[in-house]
Amino acid sequence: KKALLGGNENTDKTYQPIPWKIEAELGLVITQGNTETQTINSKLDLTKEQKNWRYNLHFEALNTSSDEITSAEKYLGSGKINYKFKQKDYLFGLLIYEVDRFSGFKDQTTGSLGYGHSFISSKKKNLDIEAGFGYRQNTLDTGSSESEGIFSLAGVFKWKVSKTTDFKQSLNTHIGENITISKSDTSLQVNIKNNLAMKLSYNVKHSSDVPLNTKKTDSITSVTLVYTF
């Protein structure tokens, strides 16, 4: 009788938590002969989507050496949480910690809170724009540190070009009274087989003010393999 009337035999199902989506990215270049060089570029993204919440943890590392002398060494870790209070509107909190051995800064810590809006949200294209306020602390190699309030702006555009190809462009800037730091990340990812993909990326970071003997702009072009699970 319950079956005929659409009974509620299955309404007491055990809740199944949404698993984390994990993307591991690795690029490795080694040359031997007259000059021995080694470059390792790795990233790890962990994302969890829920009805009203979105969590993201991001880690990346870059190390380049030539004839056993390190010429580039960078590490970055970030955590972000979004609270979606409307279909296209959300609040966010973001914390970033970055170490760049050759930037003139020992480390940089940035935290911000703000508001985001999804201007485009479809199966093929997505565009999110964010704005917020926060705080940044820069520690110099000399050991001295400086802190300042910041205004942050960010935008992320995602385009599913085809079933196997994804394009992503992200821009963000943290504007402070003393230093403005802007980043651009452009990538094209092509699926190779199942959960394995190849990714071509171009990343640019610009700082309006840097320590002596340090360039204001850094750029990285990389080809990596991405595994999703």
VOPAGU-2260 file (C-alpha; in pm, 1 decimal, decimal comma):
REM VOPAGU-2260
SITE   aa  ch    i         X         Y         Z
SITE  LYS   A    0       0,0       0,0       0,0
SITE  LYS   A    1     285,0     237,0      84,9
SITE  ALA   A    2     441,9     172,3    -252,3
SITE  LEU   A    3     118,0     252,6    -432,2
SITE  LEU   A    4      72,9     575,3    -235,8
SITE  GLY   A    5     435,3     682,6    -269,8
SITE  GLY   A    6     527,6     586,6      86,4
SITE  ASN   A    7     826,4     731,2     272,5
SITE  GLU   A    8    1028,3     413,6     311,9
SITE  ASN   A    9    1344,9     590,4     181,4
SITE  THR   A   10    1307,2     923,0     362,4
SITE  ASP   A   11    1527,0     800,3     648,7
SITE  LYS   A   12    1839,8     764,8     436,6
SITE  THR   A   13    2175,5     810,1     606,5
SITE  TYR   A   14    2330,5    1145,6     516,5
SITE  GLN   A   15    2624,7    1111,2     279,3
SITE  PRO   A   16    2879,2    1395,4     319,1
SITE  ILE   A   17    3001,6    1558,3      -0,5
SITE  PRO   A   18    3362,0    1448,4     -57,2
SITE  TRP   A   19    3649,2    1688,7    -114,0
SITE  LYS   A   20    3760,7    1744,5    -472,3
SITE  ILE   A   21    4140,3    1722,0    -489,5
SITE  GLU   A   22    4361,8    1839,0    -776,5
SITE  ALA   A   23    4733,5    1757,5    -764,7
SITE  GLU   A   24    4957,1    1935,0   -1016,4
SITE  LEU   A   25    5323,1    1863,6   -1095,0
SITE  GLY   A   26    5575,7    1993,2   -1346,5
SITE  LEU   A   27    5936,6    1876,2   -1357,1
SITE  VAL   A   28    6219,3    1982,5   -1590,6
SITE  ILE   A   29    6570,7    1839,0   -1557,1
SITE  THR   A   30    6864,4    1904,2   -1792,3
SITE  GLN   A   31    7207,4    1741,5   -1772,7
SITE  GLY   A   32    7530,2    1798,6   -1963,1
SITE  ASN   A   33    7721,4    2123,1   -1984,7
SITE  THR   A   34    7466,0    2277,9   -1747,8
SITE  GLU   A   35    7263,9    2087,6   -1490,9
SITE  THR   A   36    6929,5    2250,6   -1412,6
SITE  GLN   A   37    6623,5    2135,3   -1225,3
SITE  THR   A   38    6282,7    2298,2   -1194,6
SITE  ILE   A   39    5998,8    2161,4    -983,7
SITE  ASN   A   40    5656,4    2328,7    -993,4
SITE  SER   A   41    5380,6    2173,5    -783,5
SITE  LYS   A   42    5031,4    2274,1    -669,7
SITE  LEU   A   43    4757,0    2116,7    -462,7
SITE  ASP   A   44    4392,2    2228,2    -448,7
SITE  LEU   A   45    4128,3    2092,9    -212,5
SITE  THR   A   46    3768,6    2212,4    -264,9
SITE  LYS   A   47    3441,1    2122,4     -98,9
SITE  GLU   A   48    3101,8    2250,5    -216,9
SITE  GLN   A   49    2789,4    2252,5      -2,0
SITE  LYS   A   50    2451,5    2419,1     -33,7
SITE  ASN   A   51    2554,6    2742,4     137,4
SITE  TRP   A   52    2926,6    2692,4     194,7
SITE  ARG   A   53    3236,0    2651,6     -19,0
SITE  TYR   A   54    3579,6    2564,9     123,1
SITE  ASN   A   55    3912,6    2583,2     -57,7
SITE  LEU   A   56    4268,9    2506,7      48,2
SITE  HIS   A   57    4552,4    2584,0    -192,4
SITE  PHE   A   58    4924,5    2506,7    -174,8
SITE  GLU   A   59    5202,0    2565,3    -426,3
SITE  ALA   A   60    5580,6    2536,9    -443,1
SITE  LEU   A   61    5841,7    2632,8    -701,3
SITE  ASN   A   62    6210,6    2547,6    -689,4
SITE  THR   A   63    6469,3    2612,6    -960,6
SITE  SER   A   64    6840,3    2533,5    -939,1
SITE  SER   A   65    7130,9    2550,8   -1183,7
SITE  ASP   A   66    7455,9    2363,9   -1114,3
SITE  GLU   A   67    7331,5    2301,9    -758,4
SITE  ILE   A   68    7274,4    2674,9    -697,4
SITE  THR   A   69    6913,7    2769,3    -618,0
SITE  SER   A   70    6785,8    3056,4    -831,7
SITE  ALA   A   71    6413,7    3049,5    -742,8
SITE  GLU   A   72    6231,3    2922,0    -436,6
SITE  LYS   A   73    5867,1    3005,0    -361,5
SITE  TYR   A   74    5601,3    2859,7    -130,6
SITE  LEU   A   75    5239,6    2967,2     -90,4
SITE  GLY   A   76    4949,1    2845,3     117,4
SITE  SER   A   77    4595,9    2986,2     131,4
SITE  GLY   A   78    4259,0    2909,4     280,9
SITE  LYS   A   79    3925,7    3051,1     167,2
SITE  ILE   A   80    3567,7    3010,0     281,7
SITE  ASN   A   81    3252,8    3135,1     104,3
SITE  TYR   A   82    2907,2    3170,9     254,6
SITE  LYS   A   83    2636,5    3182,9     -15,1
SITE  PHE   A   84    2343,7    3379,9     127,0
SITE  LYS   A   85    2173,9    3416,4    -213,9
SITE  GLN   A   86    2191,3    3224,9    -540,1
SITE  LYS   A   87    2456,0    3457,9    -686,4
SITE  ASP   A   88    2580,7    3648,1    -381,1
SITE  TYR   A   89    2826,4    3538,4    -115,0
SITE  LEU   A   90    3055,8    3656,8     161,6
SITE  PHE   A   91    3415,1    3536,0     180,0
SITE  GLY   A   92    3711,4    3515,3     412,4
SITE  LEU   A   93    4063,0    3466,8     275,0
SITE  LEU   A   94    4403,1    3405,8     436,1
SITE  ILE   A   95    4729,7    3385,2     235,9
SITE  TYR   A   96    5083,3    3309,5     354,8
SITE  GLU   A   97    5368,3    3340,0     100,9
SITE  VAL   A   98    5744,2    3286,7     114,5
SITE  ASP   A   99    5958,6    3397,0    -180,4
SITE  ARG   A  100    6328,1    3361,6    -109,0
SITE  PHE   A  101    6440,6    3596,8    -386,7
SITE  SER   A  102    6173,3    3868,1    -355,7
SITE  GLY   A  103    6347,9    4068,0     -81,9
SITE  PHE   A  104    6067,9    3973,9     159,7
SITE  LYS   A  105    6111,5    3695,3     414,3
SITE  ASP   A  106    5736,7    3633,2     405,9
SITE  GLN   A  107    5403,0    3805,0     342,8
SITE  THR   A  108    5074,6    3737,0     523,6
SITE  THR   A  109    4743,7    3869,2     388,4
SITE  GLY   A  110    4393,7    3836,4     529,8
SITE  SER   A  111    4071,5    3984,1     389,8
SITE  LEU   A  112    3693,2    3971,9     422,0
SITE  GLY   A  113    3447,6    4077,7     155,8
SITE  TYR   A  114    3155,6    4026,8     -81,1
SITE  GLY   A  115    3133,2    3839,7    -410,2
SITE  HIS   A  116    2879,5    3817,9    -692,7
SITE  SER   A  117    2842,4    3563,6    -973,4
SITE  PHE   A  118    2774,6    3769,6   -1285,6
SITE  ILE   A  119    2776,3    3464,4   -1512,7
SITE  SER   A  120    2674,7    3118,1   -1394,6
SITE  SER   A  121    2608,6    2856,5   -1660,7
SITE  LYS   A  122    2725,0    2509,6   -1757,4
SITE  LYS   A  123    2996,7    2649,5   -1984,7
SITE  LYS   A  124    3089,7    2990,1   -1841,9
SITE  ASN   A  125    3129,8    3138,0   -1494,9
SITE  LEU   A  126    3239,5    3484,1   -1384,9
SITE  ASP   A  127    3280,5    3584,9   -1019,2
SITE  ILE   A  128    3384,6    3932,7    -902,0
SITE  GLU   A  129    3490,0    4005,6    -541,3
SITE  ALA   A  130    3574,4    4311,9    -333,6
SITE  GLY   A  131    3681,3    4340,1      27,3
SITE  PHE   A  132    3902,0    4490,6     294,8
SITE  GLY   A  133    4184,1    4334,2     488,6
SITE  TYR   A  134    4528,0    4350,5     643,0
SITE  ARG   A  135    4878,1    4263,4     519,6
SITE  GLN   A  136    5208,9    4215,3     699,1
SITE  ASN   A  137    5537,5    4219,0     507,1
SITE  THR   A  138    5852,9    4087,3     675,0
SITE  LEU   A  139    6178,9    4191,7     507,2
SITE  ASP   A  140    6491,4    3976,7     482,2
SITE  THR   A  141    6651,2    4216,7     729,4
SITE  GLY   A  142    6397,7    4108,5     991,9
SITE  SER   A  143    6201,1    4434,2    1004,0
SITE  SER   A  144    5829,6    4424,0     925,7
SITE  GLU   A  145    5556,7    4661,5     813,3
SITE  SER   A  146    5179,7    4625,9     829,8
SITE  GLU   A  147    4901,7    4803,3     644,4
SITE  GLY   A  148    4532,3    4788,5     568,0
SITE  ILE   A  149    4438,4    4684,0     215,3
SITE  PHE   A  150    4149,8    4701,9     -30,0
SITE  SER   A  151    4117,4    4387,8    -242,4
SITE  LEU   A  152    3961,9    4325,7    -583,2
SITE  ALA   A  153    3944,7    3990,1    -761,3
SITE  GLY   A  154    3783,3    3826,7   -1060,9
SITE  VAL   A  155    3771,6    3467,6   -1186,7
SITE  PHE   A  156    3647,1    3365,7   -1531,6
SITE  LYS   A  157    3602,3    2997,2   -1621,6
SITE  TRP   A  158    3509,7    2870,7   -1966,3
SITE  LYS   A  159    3448,9    2508,0   -2060,2
SITE  VAL   A  160    3565,6    2531,3   -2419,9
SITE  SER   A  161    3478,6    2167,9   -2492,9
SITE  LYS   A  162    3424,1    1838,7   -2312,6
SITE  THR   A  163    3800,1    1799,1   -2270,8
SITE  THR   A  164    3927,1    2160,3   -2257,4
SITE  ASP   A  165    3893,7    2421,9   -1983,2
SITE  PHE   A  166    4014,9    2784,1   -1981,4
SITE  LYS   A  167    4059,7    2987,9   -1663,8
SITE  GLN   A  168    4162,6    3349,3   -1604,9
SITE  SER   A  169    4196,7    3497,8   -1258,1
SITE  LEU   A  170    4301,8    3850,9   -1161,2
SITE  ASN   A  171    4346,0    3992,5    -814,0
SITE  THR   A  172    4499,3    4299,2    -656,0
SITE  HIS   A  173    4560,4    4397,0    -295,1
SITE  ILE   A  174    4591,9    4774,2    -271,7
SITE  GLY   A  175    4773,9    4911,8      30,5
SITE  GLU   A  176    4896,2    5255,7     128,4
SITE  ASN   A  177    5259,2    5149,5      74,3
SITE  ILE   A  178    5247,3    4849,7    -160,1
SITE  THR   A  179    5000,6    4724,9    -421,1
SITE  ILE   A  180    5041,0    4360,0    -522,9
SITE  SER   A  181    4862,1    4230,6    -833,9
SITE  LYS   A  182    4850,8    3879,7    -979,0
SITE  SER   A  183    4726,2    3730,7   -1305,1
SITE  ASP   A  184    4686,0    3354,9   -1361,9
SITE  THR   A  185    4597,3    3226,0   -1708,5
SITE  SER   A  186    4560,7    2855,3   -1780,6
SITE  LEU   A  187    4439,6    2611,9   -2044,9
SITE  GLN   A  188    4375,5    2256,3   -1930,4
SITE  VAL   A  189    4320,0    1961,6   -2165,4
SITE  ASN   A  190    4203,7    1623,7   -2043,0
SITE  ILE   A  191    4424,8    1336,0   -2154,9
SITE  LYS   A  192    4255,5    1031,8   -2006,6
SITE  ASN   A  193    4005,8     980,6   -1724,7
SITE  ASN   A  194    4128,6    1199,4   -1434,4
SITE  LEU   A  195    4459,9    1299,2   -1593,6
SITE  ALA   A  196    4506,3    1631,2   -1776,1
SITE  MET   A  197    4780,3    1853,6   -1915,7
SITE  LYS   A  198    4786,4    2220,7   -1816,1
SITE  LEU   A  199    4958,9    2521,3   -1971,0
SITE  SER   A  200    4984,3    2820,2   -1735,9
SITE  TYR   A  201    5115,0    3175,4   -1743,8
SITE  ASN   A  202    5140,1    3355,5   -1408,5
SITE  VAL   A  203    5242,9    3716,5   -1347,2
SITE  LYS   A  204    5297,7    3894,5   -1013,8
SITE  HIS   A  205    5364,7    4269,2    -987,7
SITE  SER   A  206    5454,0    4466,1    -673,7
SITE  SER   A  207    5446,0    4845,2    -685,3
SITE  ASP   A  208    5730,5    4876,8    -434,5
SITE  VAL   A  209    6005,6    4621,4    -364,0
SITE  PRO   A  210    6333,9    4608,4    -172,8
SITE  LEU   A  211    6656,0    4717,8    -346,0
SITE  ASN   A  212    6798,0    4493,7    -621,0
SITE  THR   A  213    6461,8    4322,3    -663,8
SITE  LYS   A  214    6247,1    4332,1    -976,6
SITE  LYS   A  215    5887,0    4446,3    -948,2
SITE  THR   A  216    5746,4    4185,1   -1188,6
SITE  ASP   A  217    5782,1    3805,8   -1183,1
SITE  SER   A  218    5637,9    3573,8   -1447,2
SITE  ILE   A  219    5622,7    3195,7   -1473,0
SITE  THR   A  220    5528,0    2986,8   -1777,2
SITE  SER   A  221    5471,8    2620,2   -1697,8
SITE  VAL   A  222    5345,0    2294,5   -1842,7
SITE  THR   A  223    5220,4    2049,5   -1580,3
SITE  LEU   A  224    5024,5    1731,1   -1536,1
SITE  VAL   A  225    4707,2    1748,7   -1326,6
SITE  TYR   A  226    4544,0    1455,0   -1153,6
SITE  THR   A  227    4194,6    1493,4   -1007,0
SITE  PHE   A  228    4045,9    1261,1    -745,2
